[in-house]
Amino acid sequence: EELGLVLQKLTPEVREELQAPASLEGVLVLVPIARSPAAMEWRLRTGDVITEINGEKVSDPERVKELIETEDELRMMINRDGYVGPLNIRRR
């Protein structure tokens, strides 16, 4: 993947596997590819859940990729192990 990310839709089965609450919506980061922007600059980790990008709630991996590819500045909300926080990204 050019973005350095492998993403998966957050299904009820995936939520159960992650022991995440049923209310959690978003897109799961399966693999940030080593030395990719996603891993090196953005600091995304396996198991992160992207819940929002630029104020838009996201649940479809294709929509996440579209936003990442078309926006120069991104404000992601990330759920990491139950803690939610912003991740600001400026693409070159």
Buried (B, 14 or more C-beta within 10 A) or exposed (E): EEBBBBBEEBEEEBBEEBEBEEEBBBBBBBBBBEEBBBBEEBEBBEEBBBBBBEEEEBEEBEBBBEBBEEBEEBEBBBBBEEEEEEBEBEEE
